[in-house]
Amino acid sequence: MNGMEPHHLLAVGIDTAAQRHHAVAVRFPETVLLDEEVENTPRGFARLDERVQTLAQEHGLVSVYGIEGSGSYGRPLACFLVEKQRDVREIPPLKVNRQKAYYGQDKSDQIDARCAAAVVMRSLPELPRLTAPDPNLEAIRKTSRFLDRLVTEQTRNLNQLHAALLDTYQAGATTLFEDLGAKTALEFYRAFPSPRQLQGVSKTKLTNLLSRASRGKLGQGKDSAARRKAEHILAQAARLAEAPPLPARELHEQIIACLCEQILASKQMIRKLTRTLEKELLPRTGLKLQTITGINTRSAGVILGETRDFRRFHSPDAYARYNGTAPRSHSTGNSLRHRARKDCNHRLKWIFHQVALVNSQHDPLGAAYYQACVARGLNHNQALKRLARRLSDIVYALMRDQSEYDPERARASMERRRGRKGMGEEARSRRRDQISESLSSPEEKSSMGEAKC
């Protein structure tokens, strides 16, 4: 199917929405054969597929569906078509936007659907095929996305908490606890959002709170770290309590306590979901991506959840284009340049960059490859991009072979590629020498002169 000529296709582009989708079917070059709205119901899906198959038989074409938004509103339609064993492709929004800019028309559901059909007609080999959803992979995808949302929310709340504590504890907000996000610090600030609330609090009560919040890590007793910490906090609070009171002090304290509650709740949920990924969801896949240095539980969840079925990609190159580690060619005249790929899965692109950053520092093979790129004159970011591309190929191979990462196997593969590259350069060099020698002989020059005449 990937090698099919465009004039054999009936390309069906679908723009998805909550209530009704819009479908446009075109044949080569861009003759519209169908243009209609589709109810977002199984009955509407069946009616659309019946119309499309009838048109394909009448014109002797093969139908291919292209869906923009197959992960949200278009998921029920995609699942229905996959169960019917139709060829369904996922279309990146950026490709639709580029096609729309080529048409030079305003946005509408009809135009978006027609652009999707045009993308199917022109870029079929590059579009990943949609397959029947794996419930476990779908659970991994939802879990990893929700984890990212929790981490983002936690970071935002921590920044707000730090700003609020600078108003109440002033410089003490950064000296009382080294890590503001630690459970001990959050429990303390939730109980005492301002120094004034520490007035009259006994050293024993504060020591018990710190010891309980740290789960006994600060110890108990007269010489424990928790007691020394309590003494330090009470001394600092006595000086801070002399400062003029803040306007709306009670409201300010409520905000600090609420932020601490939210951060503690999000940290607990993050631990719970990470444990679910590690102990339940990831082991069911049978894949061991964590054997690659730089891939932990969360990054493995992002990679597997966003990739879903790796068989959607017919080669490592297709997978690299999808995850953004393969650059986009940008040639003009005699210059050949490469630019960052934007029509990709940006969550995968970001996670491969993070994995490459860790791999370049802690994996011997990754560090050697990174240093080799730098020795060729590449800067830090360029070397990381090439390492991310290499890691993309390794991840694809592990998913394809259902195996774990073997450094010796990777080293042998690198040696083979280096040998093939050296043989290719040597052959090109011999060819250039032969051409130079032939052009330098008098007979060849004479024959070329006669041919020109």
N, C-alpha and C positions, 0 to 999 in steps of 0.2 A: 504494500500500500504506500510505503514511503516513497517509492520510485515512480508512482503513477503520474502520468502526464496530466496537466490541468484540464485539457479538453475532454478528459474522461470523467471529470468530477461533477457532481451536483453538490456544491458547497452551501451548507445551511448555517447561517450565522444567527445566534440567539442572544438577545439582550434581556437579561433577567431582571425581575422586579418582584415586589412582595405579592401583588395580586395577579397581575397579568404580564406574561413575557411577550416579546415581539420577535418574530422569526422572519427571515428573508432568505430565500434560496435562489442561487444564481448558477448559471453555467457559463463556460468560457465564451467570450472574454469576460463580460459582466452583464449577461442578459438575465433580468429578473424573471423567474418563473413562479415565485410564490412570495407574497408579502401580506402577513396577517398577524393578529394578536392571538395569543395562546393562554388559556386559563391555567393558572398554577394549581392544577388538579390532575390526578391520574387520567380522568376522562379527557381533559384537554391535551395531555401528552399523547394519548393513544390516537386522537384525531389528527394531531400534527404528524406523527410518524406515519400514519396511513396515507396522508396526502403526499408526504415526501417520497415514500416508497413507490407510490403510483406514478409520480412524475419521473422518478429515476428509471422505471421500467419503460415508460413511454418514450423517453429520449435515449435509452441505452446507456445510462450513466450509473456511476457508483456514488451513493450518498455518503457524505462525511459531515458530521455535526461539529460546530465550533461554539463553545459556550464561554462567555465572559462572566465571571462570578460563579464558577462551579462550586466554590466552597461556602457559599452563603445561600442566597435566594435560589440559585440554580441547582443546588444539591439534589432535591427530589427529582428534577427532570433528568439530571445526569445519571442518577441511579436507575431510573426507569429505562433510559436508552441503553445503558450498559447491560441490564438484564435482558434486553431484547437483542443483545449481541450486535449493536450498531457500533460504527467507528465514531467515537466521540473524542474531541480534542479540547484541551484547555488553552484558552487564549489570554495572554498577558494584557492588562489594560493599556500598557504603553504602546503595544502594536496597534490597538484599535485607535488610540489617540493620534498616532502618526498617520494612519490611513485616513482618519477624519481630516487632519490638516492637509493631506494631499487632495481630498475632495474640495476643501475650502468651504464647508457648509457648517451651519450652526448645529448645536447638539440637539438630538431628539432620539427617542427609542428606535425609530425606524432607521435613522442614519447609523446609529451604533450597531444595529443588527446587520445592516448592509456592509459596514466596515468589517465586522467579524467574519462575514462570508468571504469578503475579499482577502482577508488575512489567510483563511483556510485555503483559498485558491492559490495564493502566491507562496505561502510559507508552510505548507503541510509537513515536510520532513522535519522542521524545527519545532513543531508543536507536540508537547507530551500527550500521550494517549491516556484517557481516563479509564480506569478499571473498577471492578466491583470493590467497594470500600471494605477494608479489613476492620472489624469492630475494635480490635486491640490497637491498631495503628491510629484509628480515629480517636480512641481514648487517650493515647499518648499525645496526639496533636492538641486536643483540647486542654489536657493537663499542662503541657509545656507552655501553651499560650497564656493560660490563666496564671501560671507561675511568673511569667514575665510581667504580667499586669500587676501582680502583687508586689514584685520587687520594685517596679517603677513607682507604685503608690507608696511603698515603704520609704524609698529614697526621698520622695517629695515631702512626706511627713517628717522625716528626720531633719531636713533642711528647715522646715517651718518651726520644728521644736527648738533647734539650735538658735534661730533668730529670736524666738520668744524667751528662751532662758537667758539670753544676753541682757534682756530688760529686767529680769528679776534677780538673777545671780551674778550678773555683770561678768567680770573676768573669771569669777569662780565657776562659770558654766563650762569652761575648758580645762580647769585645773582639778576640780573635785573628782572627775572620772576621766580616764584616758579615752575610753570608748563610749560615746554617747549612745550607741545602739546596743550596748550590752544589756542583758536582762537586769543586772544589779542596778545600773544607772536608771533604767526606765522605771523599775519598781520604786526606787527612791524618789524620783521626780513626780511620779504619780501620787505618792503619799504626801510629799512636801514640795509643791510647785513653786513656793517662794520661801526665802529665809525666815520670814516672819512666822511661818507655821512651825518652825523648829523651836520657837521660844517655849520653854517649859518642858521640852521633850528630854527624857532621861537618857543617859549614855547607854544604859542597859537595853532600853527599848529600841534605840537606833541600831545597836550592835546586833540584836536579834533579827531585825528587819534585813540588815545587810547580809547576815549569815544565811538566812532563809532564802533570800533572792539569789545568792550566789551558789545555792545548793551545797553549802558547807565548804566551798573552796577557800573562803577566807578564814575558816576555822572558828572556834569558840574558846572562851576562857579569857583570863586577864591579859595575857600577852598575845592574843590572836590578832591577825591582820584586820579582822572585822572591827575589833575594839579600837585599834589604832586609827582605822579609817573613820570611825564614829567620832573620835576625839578631834580629828582634823576637820571634819565637816562642821561640828558644833563650834569650833573656834572661828572658822571662816564665816559661819552664819551669824555669829554674834557681831562681827564687824559690819557685815552687809545689812543687818537689820537696822543700823543707824541711818541708812540712806533715806531720803524723802520718799514717801509712798507714791506708787504709780497711780495715775488716773484709772478708774475702773479696775482696781486691783483684783477684785473677786472674779470679774469676767476673765481677766488675763489668766488667773490661776485655773479656772475651769477649762480654758482652751489648752493649757499645758497638760492637765490631767487627761483630757480627751485625746490629745495627740499620743500620749504615752499608751493609753488603752488601745488605740488603733494599731500602733506599731507592735505592741506585744501580741495582739491577735493575729496580725499578718505574719509575724515571725513564726508563730505556732502553726499557722496554716501552711507556710512555706516548708517547714520541717515535715509536716504530715504528707504533703503532696510529693515532696522529694523522696520520702521513704516509700510511698506507693509506687513511684516510678522505678525505684531501685529494686524493690523486693517483688513486685508483682508484674507491672506492665512490660518493662524492658526484658526480663527473662523469658517471657512468653514468645518473643520474636525469634529467639534462638541466635540472635546476632550479638557480637561482642565488640562493639565499636570502642568501648572503654579501654581496650587493650592498646589503643593508639594514645601516645603521650599527648595530653592536652584536651582529651575528650573525657569529661566527667558525666555524671548522671544527667544533669540538666542539659548539657550540650548534646548528649546522645538523644535525649528526648526531642530536642528541636530538630535534629537532623532526620531522625526516623519519622517524626510527626509531619514535617513539611515535605519530605520526599515521598512519603506514603509507599506506594508500590514502585520499586526501582525499575521494574520491567516496563514502565511507561517510557523509559529512555532507552533507545536502541544502542547507545554507545556511551563510553565515558565522556566523550566530547559533548554529546547532547545533554548529559547530566551537568557538566560544567557550565554550559550556557544557561541552564535553568537556575543553578545556584549562584551564578554571577562571578565565578572564579575564572571563566574564560573571557578575555577582553573582546571588545568589538572592534573590527577593522575599520579604519577611517583613512582611505587612500585618496590622494589627489595628485595628479601629475606623476612625477617620478618618486614622490615621497610615499612611504608606507608607514602609517601610524596606527597605534592602538589606543583605544579609550576605554574607560570603565563602562561596564555593561549595566544599563539601567532597566532594561526589560527582563527582569529576573525576580526570583524570590528573595526579597531583601533580608528576611530573617535568616535564611540559609547563608547568604553572602556575609552577613555580620558574624555569624557563629563560626564560619570557616576562617574568617580573619582572626578572631579571638583564639581559635585552636592553633593557627599558624604562629601566632605570637608566643604562646606557651611552648609549642613544639620547637621553635627556633632556639629556645633557651634551655630546655631540659631533655631533649632527645638528641643523641649523638648524630644520627643520620640527618635529622632536620637541621641541626646546627651546622653540620658540614655543608649541606645543600645551601643554606642561607649564606654562609661565608663564601661559598663558590660564586653565588650570584653577586655578592658585594665586590668580590675580587674582579668580576667582569665590568665593574663600573656602575652597577645599579645602586640606587639609594635604598634606605631602609624600607620604605613603603613598597617600592618596586620588588625588592627581594621577598618581602612577605607575601605579595600577590602571587609570585611564582611558586612559593612554598604552599600557599593555599590551593593553588591549581593542582599541585602534586598530591596533596592530601585528599582532594576531591576524587582523584583517580583511585587512590588507595581505598577510600570509603566505598566507592562503587564496586571495587573488586571484592571487598569483604562481604558486601550485601549480595553480590552475584554468586560467590563461591560458598557462602554460609560458613566462613572461616574466621579465625582471629588473626590479629596482626603478627607477622613474623619478621623481625628485623633482618635476619639473614636472607630471607626471600626477597625483601625489599632491596637489600644491598646488591644481590645478584641481578635483579631487574635493572637497577641503575647502571651496573657495569655493562649489561647487554645493550642498553640504550646508548651508553657512551661509546661502545664499540661500533654500533651501527652508524652513529653520527660521525665517528672518525673515518669509517670506511666510505661513507657518502662524501665527506669532504675530500678524501684522497682521490676518489673517482672523479669528482668535479675538477680537481687540480690536474689530474692526468689529461682530462678532456681539454682543458684550457691550454695545456702544453702542446697537445697534438694540433689543435687549431692554430696556435701561434707558429709551430714549426711548418705546417702546411702553407700558411700565408707568407712565411719567410723564404720559401723556395722559389727560384726564378721561374720554373715551369708553371707553378700555381699562379704566380703573379701575372704571367703572360696569358694564361687561359682566362683568368678573371678579366684582364683587359680586353681580350677579344669578345668575351661574353657581354661586357658592357657596351662595346661598340655595336 
